[in-house]
């Protein structure tokens, strides 16, 4: 990534350039004012511009406007003082990636640039993945038919994130999300279990599929903020509003979302006393900061998400019914993965290719026995758990085909959650403990073959692949099994 730093203060400019080059290893050029910066942008390509707001001549805001008009794909980070907070909010509306308070904290600068680099990386990986999938030329088989179906679906990945649509249910969710994108005044409630992708859908509603600037997307996790801080965090506060208040006051998350979207995740955790205030904001589209007497008009889209049953919380007097009926005007329900099993194998194949390319591994296919395991597992953590499971496999192993033993951690976790009586324990290569009194390898082999035949309903082809032996070797063992069972 090439960075252009625009700062009129020479000492500050030199210090930041040194940090960007030496610590972050970024190719960096600098300019002392906006005029020189625009001249450099005409001659050279930059992915990121970091600029001060207050500068002689062309200000940082004016520079931002010109960059977005002429170079819309270039990201811009603004550096600002406390007295220029209002300018920073305006900058977000104009398309700035973020703003940082001066003096700039190098950790915050590094984190902000890291997020931008990650977005560029994902865009490039998505492009490479599409190209590689389109070039795949594999002989026709049951395995390749699944992969070809996956190719057609990967083309539906949205530009606003790594979204792959693998079921009719998710196609309907996407269509509904895009309709809500066109209606900013409608509050949207997204309901679904942990790991179903609620924030991803919220971002789709915000960004849509077009190239227009939808304004800032401000997420807030209601479960991560104490009840005492909720009001000031959402509404902001004026100078001297309470002991310990920041000099100059604080612009709350609602105002930060002006012209864009406020995403309130885990809305079921919102304290009751805040629910009434939130309801008023939704109805009136206005607020007062804590300790303030100035009425502030809002132009904000509200999106809410929860993994709780809000109707049950209403019955328990822990959630206001009037707020519930207000926020569910636009309602999206995300089904858990166990209720849309047609998504399991496409997602598994998608993640397998993604992490194999990322870690330079050889994985390309999922064996039939491994598919059976993936399809029968209940995935309590939904798509997020499936993604983590495949990433773990790619991290620990390097083969062309994903096999059942690569997924041994799934049966171990499933056994630990299962409170019913189970027979024996799973066999994990490298973790087998031999009994003190000895045992018969032949009897163990016969029992393994017998259990495998039961698991895969007598399919010799699948059992042979699962056990890693030929069909003729399996037939030999089955004959011995028959002989043992027919012994008097």
C-alpha positions as CSV (number, residue, x, y, z in Angstrom):
1,X,0.0,0.0,0.0
2,X,1.3,3.5,-1.0
3,X,0.5,6.3,1.5
4,X,0.5,10.1,1.0
5,X,0.9,12.1,4.2
6,X,-0.3,15.7,4.1
7,X,0.8,17.8,7.1
8,X,2.0,21.4,7.3
9,X,3.9,20.9,10.6
10,X,7.4,19.7,9.5
11,X,8.3,17.9,12.8
12,X,4.9,16.1,13.0
13,X,5.2,15.2,9.3
14,X,8.7,13.7,9.6
15,X,7.7,11.7,12.7
16,X,4.7,10.2,11.1
17,X,6.5,9.4,7.9
18,X,9.3,7.7,9.9
19,X,6.7,5.6,11.7
20,X,4.9,4.6,8.5
21,X,8.1,3.6,6.7
22,X,10.1,2.0,9.5
23,X,7.3,0.4,11.7
24,X,4.6,-0.4,9.2
25,X,6.9,-0.9,6.2
26,X,4.7,1.3,4.0
27,X,5.9,3.2,0.9
28,X,5.2,6.8,1.9
29,X,5.4,10.2,0.3
30,X,4.6,13.5,2.1
31,X,3.4,16.9,1.2
32,X,3.3,20.1,3.2
33,X,0.0,21.3,1.8
34,X,-3.1,20.3,-0.2
35,X,-1.9,21.9,-3.4
36,X,1.3,19.8,-3.5
37,X,-0.8,16.7,-2.5
38,X,-3.1,17.1,-5.5
39,X,-0.1,17.5,-7.8
40,X,1.3,14.2,-6.5
41,X,-2.0,12.4,-6.9
42,X,-2.1,13.4,-10.6
43,X,1.3,11.9,-11.2
44,X,1.3,8.9,-8.9
45,X,-1.0,6.2,-7.5
46,X,-1.8,6.1,-3.8
47,X,-4.2,3.8,-2.0
48,X,-4.4,6.0,1.2
49,X,-4.1,9.7,2.0
50,X,-3.6,10.8,5.6
51,X,-4.1,14.5,6.0
52,X,-4.5,17.2,8.6
53,X,-7.8,19.2,8.6
54,X,-6.4,22.6,9.4
55,X,-3.8,23.7,6.8
56,X,-3.0,26.9,5.0
57,X,-4.5,27.1,1.5
58,X,-6.5,24.0,0.7
59,X,-8.0,22.6,3.9
60,X,-8.2,18.9,4.7
61,X,-12.0,18.9,4.1
62,X,-11.5,20.5,0.7
63,X,-8.8,18.1,-0.1
64,X,-11.1,15.2,0.8
65,X,-13.8,16.5,-1.5
66,X,-11.4,16.8,-4.4
67,X,-10.0,13.3,-3.8
68,X,-13.4,11.7,-3.7
69,X,-14.4,13.5,-6.9
70,X,-11.3,12.6,-8.9
71,X,-10.0,9.4,-7.1
72,X,-13.1,7.7,-5.4
73,X,-11.2,4.5,-4.6
74,X,-8.5,6.3,-2.6
75,X,-9.1,6.1,1.2
76,X,-8.7,9.2,3.3
77,X,-7.9,9.5,7.1
78,X,-8.3,12.9,8.7
79,X,-6.2,14.2,11.6
80,X,-8.0,16.7,13.8
81,X,-8.0,18.6,17.1
82,X,-10.7,18.5,19.7
83,X,-12.0,21.9,18.5
84,X,-12.5,20.5,15.0
85,X,-14.8,17.5,15.9
86,X,-17.7,18.9,13.9
87,X,-15.4,19.0,10.8
88,X,-14.5,15.4,11.5
89,X,-18.2,14.3,11.4
90,X,-18.6,16.2,8.2
91,X,-15.6,14.4,6.8
92,X,-17.2,11.0,7.5
93,X,-20.3,12.2,5.6
94,X,-18.0,13.1,2.7
95,X,-16.5,9.6,2.6
96,X,-13.5,9.7,4.9
97,X,-12.4,6.2,6.1
98,X,-11.9,7.5,9.7
99,X,-10.5,10.5,11.7
100,X,-7.9,10.6,14.4
101,X,-7.5,13.1,17.2
102,X,-4.2,15.1,17.5
103,X,-1.7,14.5,18.8
104,X,-2.0,11.3,16.8
105,X,-1.7,8.1,18.8
106,X,0.5,5.8,16.7
107,X,-1.3,2.7,17.9
108,X,-4.6,4.1,16.8
109,X,-3.0,5.1,13.4
110,X,-1.6,1.6,13.0
111,X,-5.0,0.0,13.8
112,X,-6.9,2.2,11.4
113,X,-4.4,1.6,8.6
114,X,-4.5,-2.1,9.4
115,X,-8.3,-2.2,8.8
116,X,-7.9,-0.5,5.5
117,X,-5.2,-3.0,4.4
118,X,-7.4,-5.9,5.5
119,X,-10.2,-4.6,3.3
120,X,-7.9,-4.3,0.3
121,X,-6.6,-7.8,1.0
122,X,-10.1,-9.2,1.1
123,X,-11.0,-7.5,-2.2
124,X,-7.9,-9.0,-3.9
125,X,-8.5,-12.4,-2.4
126,X,-12.1,-12.4,-3.5
127,X,-11.0,-11.4,-7.0
128,X,-8.3,-14.2,-7.1
129,X,-10.7,-16.8,-5.7
130,X,-13.3,-16.0,-8.5
131,X,-10.6,-16.2,-11.1
132,X,-9.2,-19.5,-9.8
133,X,-12.7,-21.1,-9.5
134,X,-13.5,-20.1,-13.1
135,X,-10.3,-21.7,-14.4
136,X,-10.9,-25.0,-12.6
137,X,-11.1,-27.9,-15.1
138,X,-11.8,-31.1,-13.3
139,X,-13.1,-34.4,-14.6
140,X,-16.8,-35.0,-14.2
141,X,-17.7,-36.8,-10.9
142,X,-19.9,-36.5,-7.9
143,X,-17.2,-34.3,-6.3
144,X,-16.7,-32.0,-9.3
145,X,-20.5,-31.5,-9.7
146,X,-20.6,-30.0,-6.2
147,X,-17.7,-27.8,-7.0
148,X,-19.2,-26.6,-10.2
149,X,-22.4,-25.7,-8.4
150,X,-20.2,-23.8,-5.9
151,X,-18.6,-21.9,-8.7
152,X,-21.9,-20.5,-9.8
153,X,-22.8,-19.5,-6.3
154,X,-19.5,-17.8,-5.5
155,X,-20.3,-15.2,-8.1
156,X,-23.0,-13.9,-5.8
157,X,-20.5,-12.8,-3.1
158,X,-21.4,-9.2,-2.3
159,X,-19.0,-6.3,-2.6
160,X,-19.8,-5.1,0.9
161,X,-18.1,-8.1,2.5
162,X,-17.3,-11.8,2.1
163,X,-20.9,-12.9,1.6
164,X,-21.6,-16.1,-0.2
165,X,-25.3,-17.1,-0.8
166,X,-25.8,-20.9,-0.8
167,X,-29.5,-21.3,-0.1
168,X,-33.0,-20.0,-1.1
169,X,-33.4,-18.7,2.4
170,X,-30.3,-16.5,2.2
171,X,-31.2,-15.3,-1.3
172,X,-34.5,-14.1,0.2
173,X,-32.6,-12.5,3.1
174,X,-30.3,-10.7,0.6
175,X,-33.2,-9.5,-1.5
176,X,-35.0,-8.2,1.6
177,X,-31.9,-6.5,2.8
178,X,-31.5,-4.7,-0.4
179,X,-35.1,-3.5,-0.3
180,X,-34.5,-2.1,3.2
181,X,-31.3,-0.4,1.9
182,X,-33.5,1.8,-0.3
183,X,-35.7,2.8,2.7
184,X,-33.5,4.6,5.3
185,X,-36.5,5.6,7.5
186,X,-37.4,2.0,8.3
187,X,-35.8,0.5,11.4
188,X,-34.7,-3.1,10.9
189,X,-34.5,-5.9,13.5
190,X,-32.2,-8.8,12.6
191,X,-32.8,-11.9,14.7
192,X,-30.6,-15.0,14.7
193,X,-28.4,-17.3,16.7
194,X,-24.7,-16.4,17.4
195,X,-22.6,-17.0,14.3
196,X,-25.4,-16.6,11.7
197,X,-24.0,-13.4,10.3
198,X,-26.2,-10.7,11.7
199,X,-23.6,-7.9,11.4
200,X,-22.8,-9.0,7.9
201,X,-26.5,-8.5,6.9
202,X,-26.6,-5.2,8.7
203,X,-23.6,-4.0,6.6
204,X,-25.4,-5.2,3.4
205,X,-28.5,-3.1,4.4
206,X,-26.2,-0.1,4.9
207,X,-23.9,-0.4,1.9
208,X,-26.3,-2.0,-0.6
209,X,-24.8,-3.0,-3.9
210,X,-24.2,0.4,-5.5
211,X,-21.2,2.7,-5.6
212,X,-22.9,5.6,-3.8
213,X,-21.5,6.7,-0.4
214,X,-23.9,5.5,2.2
215,X,-22.3,7.5,5.0
216,X,-20.7,6.1,8.2
217,X,-21.6,2.7,9.6
218,X,-21.3,2.9,13.4
219,X,-21.6,-0.4,15.3
220,X,-22.2,-0.7,19.1
221,X,-22.5,-3.8,21.2
222,X,-25.1,-3.3,23.8
223,X,-23.8,-6.2,25.8
224,X,-20.3,-4.7,26.1
225,X,-21.3,-1.3,27.7
226,X,-22.2,-0.9,31.4
227,X,-25.7,0.5,32.2
228,X,-24.1,3.6,33.7
229,X,-22.3,4.6,30.4
230,X,-25.1,3.8,28.0
231,X,-26.7,7.3,27.8
232,X,-23.4,9.2,27.4
233,X,-22.1,6.7,24.9
234,X,-25.3,6.9,22.7
235,X,-26.3,10.5,23.2
236,X,-23.0,12.1,24.0
237,X,-22.5,14.9,26.6
238,X,-21.6,18.5,27.0
239,X,-18.7,20.0,28.9
240,X,-19.1,19.6,32.7
241,X,-22.1,17.2,32.3
242,X,-20.8,15.0,35.1
243,X,-17.6,14.5,37.1
244,X,-14.9,13.2,34.9
245,X,-16.5,14.4,31.7
246,X,-14.0,15.0,28.8
247,X,-13.2,18.7,28.2
248,X,-15.1,19.8,25.1
249,X,-17.8,17.2,25.6
250,X,-18.3,14.1,23.6
251,X,-20.2,13.3,20.4
252,X,-22.2,10.2,21.0
253,X,-22.6,7.2,18.6
254,X,-26.0,8.5,17.3
255,X,-24.5,11.8,16.1
256,X,-21.4,10.0,14.8
257,X,-23.9,8.0,12.6
258,X,-25.4,11.2,11.0
259,X,-26.1,10.6,7.4
260,X,-25.4,6.9,7.8
261,X,-26.3,3.9,10.0
262,X,-26.3,3.1,13.7
263,X,-26.1,-0.7,14.3
264,X,-27.1,-1.7,17.8
265,X,-26.1,-5.3,18.3
266,X,-27.5,-7.4,21.1
267,X,-30.4,-4.9,21.6
268,X,-32.0,-7.3,24.2
269,X,-29.2,-6.3,26.6
270,X,-30.2,-2.6,26.5
271,X,-31.2,-1.4,30.0
272,X,-34.9,-0.7,30.5
273,X,-34.3,3.0,31.4
274,X,-32.5,3.5,28.1
275,X,-35.3,1.8,26.1
276,X,-37.8,4.6,26.7
277,X,-35.2,7.2,25.6
278,X,-34.3,5.2,22.5
279,X,-38.0,4.9,21.6
280,X,-38.4,8.7,21.7
281,X,-35.3,9.1,19.4
282,X,-36.8,6.6,16.9
283,X,-40.1,8.4,16.9
284,X,-38.9,12.0,16.9
285,X,-35.5,11.6,15.1
286,X,-33.9,14.1,17.6
287,X,-32.0,14.1,20.8
288,X,-30.4,16.2,23.6
289,X,-26.8,15.5,24.7
290,X,-26.4,14.7,28.4
291,X,-26.2,18.0,30.2
292,X,-27.2,19.9,27.1
293,X,-30.2,22.0,26.1
294,X,-29.7,22.1,22.4
295,X,-32.1,19.9,20.3
296,X,-30.1,18.0,17.7
297,X,-32.0,16.6,14.6
298,X,-30.9,13.2,13.4
299,X,-30.6,11.7,10.0
300,X,-29.8,8.2,10.9
301,X,-30.8,4.7,9.8
302,X,-31.3,2.3,12.8
303,X,-30.5,-1.4,12.5
304,X,-30.9,-3.7,15.5
305,X,-29.8,-7.3,16.1
306,X,-30.3,-9.9,18.8
307,X,-29.8,-13.6,19.5
308,X,-32.5,-13.4,22.2
309,X,-36.2,-14.0,22.0
310,X,-37.5,-10.5,22.6
311,X,-41.1,-11.6,23.0
312,X,-40.0,-13.7,26.0
313,X,-38.1,-10.7,27.4
314,X,-41.3,-8.7,27.1
315,X,-43.2,-11.4,29.1
316,X,-40.4,-11.1,31.7
317,X,-40.8,-7.3,31.8
318,X,-37.2,-6.9,30.6
319,X,-38.0,-5.4,27.2
320,X,-40.6,-2.8,26.3
321,X,-43.3,-4.0,24.0
322,X,-43.7,-0.5,22.4
323,X,-40.0,-0.5,21.5
324,X,-40.2,-4.0,20.1
325,X,-43.1,-3.2,17.8
326,X,-41.3,-0.1,16.7
327,X,-38.0,-1.7,15.8
328,X,-39.4,-4.8,14.1
329,X,-41.0,-2.7,11.3
330,X,-38.3,-4.3,9.1
331,X,-37.8,-7.8,10.4
332,X,-35.2,-10.3,9.1
333,X,-34.9,-13.8,10.6
334,X,-31.6,-15.7,10.0
335,X,-32.1,-19.4,10.3
336,X,-29.4,-21.5,12.0
337,X,-27.2,-23.6,9.8
338,X,-28.8,-26.9,11.0
339,X,-32.1,-25.7,9.4
340,X,-30.4,-25.1,6.0
341,X,-28.1,-28.0,5.6
342,X,-27.8,-27.4,1.9
343,X,-25.3,-24.7,2.8
344,X,-22.9,-26.8,4.8
345,X,-20.9,-28.5,2.0
346,X,-20.7,-25.3,-0.2
347,X,-19.5,-23.3,2.7
348,X,-17.0,-26.0,3.7
349,X,-15.7,-26.1,0.2
350,X,-15.5,-22.3,0.0
351,X,-13.6,-22.0,3.3
352,X,-11.3,-24.9,2.3
353,X,-10.2,-23.2,-0.9
354,X,-10.0,-19.8,0.8
355,X,-7.7,-20.9,3.7
356,X,-5.7,-23.3,1.5
357,X,-4.8,-20.4,-0.8
358,X,-4.1,-18.1,2.1
359,X,-1.8,-20.6,3.9
360,X,-0.4,-22.1,0.7
361,X,-1.8,-25.6,1.4
362,X,-2.8,-28.4,-1.0
363,X,-6.4,-28.9,0.0
364,X,-8.9,-29.0,-2.9
365,X,-11.6,-31.6,-2.2
366,X,-13.7,-33.0,0.7
367,X,-13.9,-36.8,0.7
368,X,-17.4,-38.4,0.9
369,X,-16.9,-39.7,4.5
370,X,-15.8,-36.2,5.6
371,X,-18.9,-34.7,3.9
372,X,-21.1,-37.1,5.8
373,X,-19.5,-36.0,9.1
374,X,-20.0,-32.3,8.2
375,X,-23.6,-32.8,7.2
376,X,-24.6,-34.8,10.3
377,X,-22.9,-32.4,12.8
378,X,-25.4,-29.9,14.3
379,X,-23.2,-26.8,14.2
380,X,-24.3,-25.0,17.3
381,X,-22.0,-22.1,16.4
382,X,-23.4,-21.9,12.9
383,X,-21.4,-20.7,9.9
384,X,-18.8,-19.1,12.2
385,X,-18.1,-22.5,13.8
386,X,-17.9,-24.2,10.4
387,X,-15.4,-21.6,9.2
388,X,-13.3,-22.0,12.3
389,X,-13.4,-25.8,11.9
390,X,-12.1,-25.7,8.4
391,X,-9.5,-23.1,9.2
392,X,-8.2,-25.4,12.0
393,X,-7.9,-28.3,9.5
394,X,-5.9,-26.2,7.0
395,X,-3.7,-24.9,9.8
396,X,-2.8,-28.4,11.1
397,X,-2.7,-30.5,8.0
398,X,-1.6,-30.3,4.3
399,X,-3.2,-32.9,2.0
400,X,-5.3,-32.7,-1.2
401,X,-8.4,-34.3,0.3
402,X,-10.0,-33.4,3.6
403,X,-10.6,-36.7,5.4
404,X,-12.7,-37.7,8.5
405,X,-9.6,-37.8,10.8
406,X,-9.0,-34.2,10.0
407,X,-12.3,-33.4,11.7
408,X,-11.7,-35.5,14.9
409,X,-12.1,-32.4,17.1
410,X,-15.8,-32.2,16.0
411,X,-16.6,-35.6,17.3
412,X,-14.7,-34.9,20.5
413,X,-16.6,-31.7,21.1
414,X,-19.9,-33.4,20.2
415,X,-19.2,-36.2,22.7
416,X,-18.4,-33.7,25.5
417,X,-21.7,-31.9,24.9
418,X,-23.8,-35.1,24.7
419,X,-25.2,-36.1,28.1
420,X,-26.6,-39.4,26.9
421,X,-24.7,-42.7,27.3
422,X,-22.2,-43.4,24.5
423,X,-20.4,-46.5,23.5
424,X,-16.6,-46.2,23.7
425,X,-14.7,-43.1,22.6
426,X,-13.5,-41.9,19.2
427,X,-10.2,-43.1,17.8
428,X,-7.7,-40.3,17.3
429,X,-4.5,-41.1,15.5
430,X,-1.5,-40.4,17.7
431,X,-3.6,-40.5,20.9
432,X,-4.4,-44.3,21.2
433,X,-3.7,-45.8,24.6
434,X,-2.9,-49.5,24.7
435,X,-4.5,-51.7,27.5
436,X,-2.1,-53.3,30.0
437,X,-3.4,-56.9,29.4
438,X,-3.0,-56.9,25.6
439,X,-5.7,-57.3,23.0
440,X,-6.5,-58.9,19.6
441,X,-5.7,-56.7,16.6
442,X,-8.0,-58.9,14.5
443,X,-11.0,-58.4,16.9
444,X,-10.4,-54.7,16.9
445,X,-10.2,-54.6,13.1
446,X,-13.4,-56.5,12.8
447,X,-15.2,-54.2,15.2
448,X,-14.0,-51.1,13.4
449,X,-15.2,-52.5,10.1
450,X,-18.6,-53.4,11.6
451,X,-19.1,-50.0,13.1
452,X,-18.1,-48.3,9.8
453,X,-20.6,-50.4,7.9
454,X,-23.3,-49.3,10.3
455,X,-22.4,-45.7,10.1
456,X,-22.4,-45.5,6.3
457,X,-25.4,-47.9,5.9
458,X,-23.5,-50.7,4.2
459,X,-21.9,-48.6,1.4
460,X,-18.7,-50.5,0.7
461,X,-17.3,-47.7,-1.5
462,X,-17.7,-45.1,1.2
463,X,-16.4,-47.4,4.0
464,X,-13.3,-48.4,2.0
465,X,-12.5,-44.7,1.4
466,X,-13.2,-43.9,5.1
467,X,-10.9,-46.6,6.3
468,X,-8.2,-45.9,3.7
469,X,-8.3,-49.4,2.2
470,X,-9.2,-50.9,-1.2
471,X,-12.6,-52.5,-1.8
472,X,-11.0,-55.9,-2.2
473,X,-9.3,-55.5,1.2
474,X,-12.7,-54.5,2.7
475,X,-14.4,-57.6,1.2
476,X,-11.8,-59.8,2.8
477,X,-12.4,-58.3,6.2
478,X,-16.2,-58.5,5.7
479,X,-15.8,-62.2,5.0
480,X,-14.0,-62.7,8.2
481,X,-16.7,-60.7,10.0
482,X,-19.4,-63.0,8.5
483,X,-17.4,-66.1,9.6
484,X,-17.0,-64.7,13.1
485,X,-20.8,-64.0,13.3
486,X,-21.7,-67.5,12.0
487,X,-19.4,-69.4,14.4
488,X,-21.4,-71.6,16.8
